[in-house]
Amino acid sequence: MTPDEIGRAMTGAVRGAREGRLEAFLPSPMVQNHASFLHWLSDGSIICAWFGGTLEGKSDISIFASVLVPGSRAWAPAQRLSHDPSHSEQNPVLFTAPDGRLWLFHTSQPSGNQDECRIRMAEVLRDRADLNVLTTGEERYLDLPRGCFVRAPLWVREDGALMLPIFRCLQRPGQKWNGSHDYAAVASSEDGGQSWQLEELPQTTGCVHMSPVDIGSSRKAAFFRRRQADFVFRTESSDGGRSWSVPEATDLPNNNSSLAAITLADGRIAVICNPVNADRSPDRRVSLYDELGEDDTRPDADPTGGCLPVWGVARSPVSVCLSEDGGKNFPIRILIEDGPGSCLSNDSTDGRNKEMSYPWVLEDPDGHLHIAYTYYRRAIKYIRLAPGWADAAERNYR
């Protein structure tokens, strides 16, 4: 599809693609749409949030969201949920707190300087007369150091503390951020989000986009995107997330692009990702923000003491990968969509970008699987699979 064809398809209408599968392109007024996040509400509605604008890193990038209410055949019109004209606002995360309030967390950075990023939070309010209408209350910055980034959902520790997965983009004086010294951390709040404490995870240089899941008896596992574009890495906690093991590689390739993990109702772990890595794709680019066209003469960060990031590896196919051993091995990989995956440009208007990336996944109480991902950086694509999707796909796989 061309960018114009995708644009015309962005109506939000949910249509049957084939038996047991529904699809839609979410509506958006922006030409670039990326980093979707799906959130289930207690009334059965789903919110999809993402960032949109002209180009990632530009100051016109803002957070948008759309609602799919139960029984509707179309996603509601997109609504802007962030409003800072001087920062690029990215990577929305939605969280329903124990008191029932809905919160939005997102990043806020100047230009492509992820090492200067701060995290904002705001309450999301839903119009009782029109459940498709969302607004946000006053935004505030979290009291965390600059360079903190989010992508994955929060969880509530057994003692009630809020736990927020973080990846740190460390500043290198006089040098541009390029991901070489990024590492994983978890921020915790014991006062409902008013204040936060940051704890670094051990030996996690290059591990970002931490995606945690429950594996039973206060145990958690978490999965990482890797700046080195090698494999998805896994860590484990036996104390509810207070401490974590040194991450180890799984058998899932990773292309230095985002992933999401959930625990299914049947106990298996599902990771949705692009299972390809630098060994399987020759594509390379200089950096994530090499198209902004801004006058920044600083050299890229020296990787000494960190890692050598790999950018530009193809971002396709989108696959749901299943594990029966707590996420150590993923022998079943269910294809959702394939394509060229080229991401040597972030531009959404010239047709060069053909990535299908940053997937998100939810399983609803009835067993449907809900998926959203970036489609050519022009749109957010939504897919719903019917209950029994895993068994049917596994039979086909075998």
C-alpha positions as CSV (number, residue, x, y, z in Angstrom):
1,M,0.0,0.0,0.0
2,T,1.1,3.6,-0.7
3,P,1.0,6.2,2.0
4,D,-2.0,7.8,0.3
5,E,-3.8,4.4,0.2
6,I,-3.1,3.8,3.9
7,G,-4.4,7.3,4.7
8,R,-7.7,6.6,2.9
9,A,-8.0,3.3,4.8
10,M,-7.6,5.0,8.2
11,T,-11.3,5.2,9.0
12,G,-11.3,3.1,12.2
13,A,-13.9,0.7,10.6
14,V,-13.4,-2.9,12.0
15,R,-13.9,-5.4,9.2
16,G,-13.6,-9.1,8.7
17,A,-10.3,-10.0,6.9
18,R,-10.9,-13.8,7.0
19,E,-12.6,-16.3,9.3
20,G,-11.9,-15.5,13.0
21,R,-9.9,-12.3,12.2
22,L,-11.0,-8.7,12.2
23,E,-8.8,-5.7,11.1
24,A,-8.9,-1.9,11.2
25,F,-6.6,1.0,10.5
26,L,-7.1,3.5,13.4
27,P,-8.2,7.0,12.5
28,S,-5.6,9.7,13.0
29,P,-5.2,13.3,11.6
30,M,-1.4,13.0,11.6
31,V,0.8,11.6,8.8
32,Q,3.1,9.7,11.2
33,N,1.7,7.3,13.8
34,H,3.8,5.0,15.9
35,A,4.3,3.2,19.3
36,S,0.7,2.0,20.0
37,F,-0.3,0.7,23.4
38,L,-3.6,-1.2,24.1
39,H,-5.4,-0.9,27.5
40,W,-8.4,-2.9,28.6
41,L,-11.1,-1.1,30.7
42,S,-13.5,-2.8,33.1
43,D,-16.6,-2.1,30.9
44,G,-15.0,-4.0,28.0
45,S,-13.8,-0.9,26.1
46,I,-10.3,-0.8,24.7
47,I,-8.2,2.3,24.5
48,C,-5.4,2.4,21.9
49,A,-2.8,5.2,22.5
50,W,0.1,6.1,20.3
51,F,2.2,9.1,19.2
52,G,1.6,11.1,16.1
53,G,2.9,14.1,14.2
54,T,5.2,14.6,11.2
55,L,8.4,12.8,12.2
56,E,9.6,11.1,15.4
57,G,11.7,13.6,17.4
58,K,10.0,16.7,16.0
59,S,8.2,19.0,18.5
60,D,4.8,18.4,16.8
61,I,4.8,14.8,18.0
62,S,2.0,14.3,20.6
63,I,0.1,11.5,22.3
64,F,-3.2,10.5,20.6
65,A,-5.8,7.9,21.7
66,S,-8.9,6.2,20.3
67,V,-11.6,4.1,22.0
68,L,-13.4,0.9,20.8
69,V,-16.5,0.4,22.9
70,P,-18.2,-3.0,23.2
71,G,-20.4,-3.8,20.2
72,S,-18.9,-1.0,18.1
73,R,-17.8,-1.7,14.6
74,A,-15.4,1.3,14.5
75,W,-12.7,3.0,16.5
76,A,-13.7,6.5,17.6
77,P,-12.0,9.5,16.2
78,A,-8.5,10.1,17.6
79,Q,-8.1,12.6,20.4
80,R,-4.9,14.5,21.4
81,L,-3.9,13.7,25.0
82,S,-0.7,15.8,25.3
83,H,-0.1,19.4,24.5
84,D,3.5,20.5,24.8
85,P,4.5,22.3,21.5
86,S,8.2,22.4,22.4
87,H,8.8,18.7,23.1
88,S,8.5,15.4,21.2
89,E,6.0,13.4,23.3
90,Q,6.3,9.7,22.8
91,N,5.7,6.2,24.1
92,P,2.3,6.3,25.9
93,V,1.6,3.9,28.7
94,L,-1.9,3.6,30.2
95,F,-2.5,2.3,33.7
96,T,-5.6,1.8,35.8
97,A,-4.6,2.4,39.5
98,P,-6.0,0.4,42.4
99,D,-8.4,3.3,43.2
100,G,-9.9,3.0,39.7
101,R,-8.3,6.2,38.2
102,L,-6.8,5.9,34.7
103,W,-3.4,7.4,34.2
104,L,-1.3,8.2,31.2
105,F,2.5,8.1,31.3
106,H,4.6,9.3,28.4
107,T,8.0,10.5,27.5
108,S,8.9,14.2,26.7
109,Q,12.1,15.1,25.0
110,P,13.7,17.9,23.1
111,S,14.4,16.8,19.5
112,G,16.2,13.5,19.2
113,N,17.9,13.9,22.6
114,Q,16.6,10.9,24.5
115,D,19.2,11.5,27.2
116,E,17.3,14.7,28.1
117,C,13.9,13.0,28.2
118,R,11.6,13.3,31.2
119,I,8.5,11.3,32.0
120,R,5.1,13.0,32.4
121,M,1.9,11.6,33.9
122,A,-1.7,12.8,33.8
123,E,-5.1,11.5,34.7
124,V,-7.2,10.4,31.8
125,L,-10.9,11.4,32.2
126,R,-13.7,9.7,30.3
127,D,-16.9,11.6,29.4
128,R,-19.8,9.8,31.1
129,A,-22.2,11.0,28.4
130,D,-20.0,9.9,25.5
131,L,-17.6,7.0,26.4
132,N,-15.6,7.7,23.2
133,V,-14.4,11.1,24.5
134,L,-11.2,11.3,26.6
135,T,-9.5,14.2,28.1
136,T,-6.4,14.6,30.4
137,G,-6.0,16.5,33.6
138,E,-3.0,18.6,34.5
139,E,0.3,16.9,33.5
140,R,3.3,16.8,35.8
141,Y,6.8,15.4,35.5
142,L,7.9,12.5,37.6
143,D,10.7,13.2,40.0
144,L,13.2,11.0,38.1
145,P,16.5,11.9,36.5
146,R,16.6,13.0,32.9
147,G,17.1,10.2,30.4
148,C,14.3,8.0,31.8
149,F,12.1,6.4,29.2
150,V,9.0,4.2,29.3
151,R,7.3,1.7,27.0
152,A,5.8,-1.1,29.1
153,P,2.9,-1.3,31.6
154,L,3.1,-0.8,35.4
155,W,2.3,-3.4,37.9
156,V,1.3,-3.2,41.6
157,R,3.7,-4.9,44.1
158,E,2.2,-7.0,46.9
159,D,2.7,-4.2,49.4
160,G,0.8,-1.7,47.1
161,A,3.8,0.0,45.6
162,L,3.5,1.1,41.9
163,M,6.2,-0.4,39.8
164,L,7.2,1.4,36.5
165,P,9.6,-0.3,34.1
166,I,12.3,2.2,32.9
167,F,15.2,2.4,30.5
168,R,17.8,5.0,31.1
169,C,19.4,6.9,28.3
170,L,22.6,8.1,29.9
171,Q,24.1,11.5,29.0
172,R,27.6,11.5,27.6
173,P,29.0,15.0,28.0
174,G,29.6,16.7,24.6
175,Q,28.2,13.7,22.7
176,K,24.8,12.9,21.0
177,W,22.7,10.1,22.4
178,N,22.8,6.9,20.2
179,G,21.7,4.2,22.6
180,S,25.3,3.0,23.5
181,H,24.9,3.3,27.3
182,D,21.2,2.6,27.8
183,Y,20.3,0.2,30.6
184,A,17.2,-1.1,32.4
185,A,15.7,0.1,35.7
186,V,12.5,0.0,37.7
187,A,10.9,3.1,39.4
188,S,8.7,2.4,42.4
189,S,6.2,4.7,44.2
190,E,4.8,4.0,47.6
191,D,2.6,7.1,47.7
192,G,0.3,6.5,44.6
193,G,2.7,8.1,42.1
194,Q,3.5,11.3,44.0
195,S,7.2,10.4,44.4
196,W,9.4,7.8,42.8
197,Q,12.7,5.9,43.5
198,L,14.8,4.4,40.8
199,E,16.6,1.1,41.0
200,E,19.0,-0.1,38.3
201,L,18.9,-3.7,37.1
202,P,22.2,-5.5,37.2
203,Q,24.3,-5.9,34.0
204,T,21.6,-4.7,31.6
205,T,23.6,-2.4,29.2
206,G,21.7,-2.5,25.9
207,C,18.5,-4.0,27.5
208,V,15.5,-1.7,27.0
209,H,11.7,-1.7,26.8
210,M,11.4,-4.1,29.8
211,S,8.1,-6.0,29.4
212,P,7.2,-7.8,32.7
213,V,4.8,-10.8,33.2
214,D,3.6,-12.9,36.1
215,I,4.9,-16.5,36.3
216,G,3.3,-17.4,39.6
217,S,4.0,-17.2,43.4
218,S,5.3,-13.7,43.5
219,R,7.6,-14.5,40.6
220,K,7.9,-12.4,37.5
221,A,9.8,-12.6,34.3
222,A,10.6,-9.7,32.0
223,F,11.8,-9.5,28.4
224,F,14.0,-6.9,26.7
225,R,14.6,-5.3,23.4
226,R,18.3,-5.2,22.7
227,R,20.3,-2.3,21.3
228,Q,22.7,-4.9,19.9
229,A,20.0,-6.3,17.7
230,D,20.8,-9.9,18.7
231,F,18.2,-11.7,20.8
232,V,15.3,-11.0,23.2
233,F,16.8,-11.2,26.7
234,R,15.0,-12.4,29.8
235,T,15.3,-11.6,33.5
236,E,13.5,-13.1,36.5
237,S,12.4,-11.9,40.0
238,S,11.3,-14.1,42.9
239,D,10.3,-11.2,45.2
240,G,7.6,-9.4,43.2
241,G,10.1,-7.1,41.4
242,R,12.3,-5.9,44.2
243,S,15.4,-7.7,42.7
244,W,16.2,-9.2,39.3
245,S,18.6,-11.8,37.9
246,V,21.2,-10.9,35.3
247,P,19.4,-11.1,31.9
248,E,20.1,-14.0,29.6
249,A,19.3,-14.6,25.9
250,T,16.2,-16.4,24.9
251,D,15.9,-18.2,21.5
252,L,13.9,-15.2,20.1
253,P,15.9,-12.9,17.7
254,N,15.5,-9.2,18.2
255,N,16.1,-6.3,15.8
256,N,16.5,-3.4,18.2
257,S,12.8,-2.8,18.0
258,S,10.0,-3.0,20.6
259,L,8.2,-6.1,21.8
260,A,5.4,-6.8,24.3
261,A,4.8,-9.8,26.6
262,I,1.7,-11.2,28.4
263,T,0.7,-14.2,30.4
264,L,-2.2,-15.9,28.7
265,A,-5.1,-17.4,30.5
266,D,-3.7,-20.9,29.9
267,G,-0.5,-20.0,31.6
268,R,1.7,-19.7,28.5
269,I,3.8,-16.6,27.8
270,A,3.2,-14.8,24.6
271,V,5.7,-12.3,23.2
272,I,4.8,-10.3,20.1
273,C,7.7,-9.0,18.2
274,N,9.7,-9.0,14.9
275,P,11.7,-12.3,15.3
276,V,14.7,-11.2,13.2
277,N,18.1,-9.8,14.1
278,A,21.3,-8.3,12.7
279,D,22.6,-11.7,11.6
280,R,19.4,-12.2,9.4
281,S,19.2,-8.7,7.9
282,P,21.9,-6.6,6.1
283,D,20.0,-3.3,6.5
284,R,21.8,-0.6,8.6
285,R,21.3,3.1,9.3
286,V,23.4,5.6,11.2
287,S,21.0,6.3,14.1
288,L,17.3,6.6,15.0
289,Y,17.2,10.4,14.5
290,D,19.5,10.9,11.5
291,E,16.7,12.6,9.5
292,L,15.7,15.4,11.8
293,G,17.9,17.9,9.8
294,E,18.9,19.9,12.9
295,D,22.3,21.6,13.3
296,D,23.9,19.4,15.9
297,T,27.6,19.1,15.4
298,R,28.3,16.9,18.4
299,P,29.8,13.5,17.7
300,D,27.8,10.3,18.4
301,A,28.4,8.9,21.8
302,D,31.5,6.8,22.2
303,P,30.5,3.1,22.8
304,T,33.4,2.5,25.1
305,G,32.1,1.1,28.4
306,G,28.7,0.5,26.8
307,C,27.6,-1.4,23.7
308,L,27.6,-0.8,20.0
309,P,24.0,-0.2,18.9
310,V,22.7,-1.6,15.6
311,W,20.0,0.5,13.8
312,G,18.1,-0.2,10.6
313,V,17.5,-4.0,10.9
314,A,14.3,-4.9,9.1
315,R,11.1,-4.6,11.2
316,S,9.0,-7.5,10.0
317,P,7.3,-9.9,10.3
318,V,5.0,-9.4,13.2
319,S,4.7,-12.7,15.1
320,V,3.2,-14.0,18.3
321,C,5.7,-16.4,19.9
322,L,4.5,-18.8,22.6
323,S,6.4,-20.3,25.5
324,E,5.5,-23.1,27.9
325,D,8.6,-22.8,30.2
326,G,8.1,-19.3,31.6
327,G,9.6,-17.5,28.6
328,K,12.9,-19.2,28.2
329,N,12.1,-20.9,24.9
330,F,9.6,-20.0,22.2
331,P,9.1,-23.0,19.9
332,I,5.8,-21.8,18.4
333,R,5.8,-18.6,16.4
334,I,2.5,-17.6,14.8
335,L,2.8,-15.2,11.8
336,I,0.4,-12.2,12.1
337,E,1.7,-10.2,9.1
338,D,4.8,-10.2,6.9
339,G,6.3,-7.6,4.6
340,P,9.5,-5.9,3.5
341,G,10.0,-4.3,7.0
342,S,12.4,-1.6,5.6
343,C,13.1,1.1,8.2
344,L,16.1,2.9,6.8
345,S,13.9,6.0,6.8
346,N,11.4,7.2,9.4
347,D,9.5,9.2,6.8
348,S,5.8,8.4,6.5
349,T,5.0,10.2,3.3
350,D,7.5,9.0,0.7
351,G,6.8,5.3,0.8
352,R,10.3,4.2,1.8
353,N,9.4,3.0,5.3
354,K,7.6,-0.3,5.2
355,E,8.1,-1.4,8.8
356,M,5.5,-3.3,10.8
357,S,6.8,-2.7,14.3
358,Y,6.2,-1.9,18.0
359,P,3.4,-4.4,18.4
360,W,1.1,-4.6,21.4
361,V,-1.1,-7.5,22.6
362,L,-4.0,-8.1,25.0
363,E,-6.1,-11.1,25.8
364,D,-9.6,-10.2,26.8
365,P,-11.7,-12.2,29.4
366,D,-13.5,-14.0,26.5
367,G,-10.3,-15.2,24.9
368,H,-10.0,-12.8,22.0
369,L,-6.5,-11.7,21.2
370,H,-6.2,-7.9,20.4
371,I,-3.1,-6.7,18.6
372,A,-1.9,-3.3,17.4
373,Y,1.2,-2.3,15.6
374,T,2.8,0.4,13.5
375,Y,2.1,0.0,9.7
376,Y,4.7,1.8,7.5
377,R,4.9,4.5,10.1
378,R,1.7,5.9,8.5
379,A,-0.9,4.2,10.6
380,I,-1.7,2.0,13.6
381,K,-3.2,-1.3,12.5
382,Y,-5.5,-3.3,14.7
383,I,-6.2,-7.0,14.6
384,R,-8.6,-9.1,16.7
385,L,-8.3,-12.9,16.7
386,A,-11.2,-15.1,17.8
387,P,-11.1,-17.3,20.9
388,G,-9.2,-20.5,20.2
389,W,-6.7,-18.6,18.0
390,A,-3.7,-20.2,19.8
391,D,-4.9,-23.8,19.4
392,A,-5.8,-23.3,15.8
393,A,-2.5,-21.7,15.0
394,E,-0.6,-24.4,16.9
395,R,-2.3,-27.1,14.9
396,N,-1.3,-25.3,11.7
397,Y,2.2,-24.8,13.0
398,R,2.7,-28.5,13.7
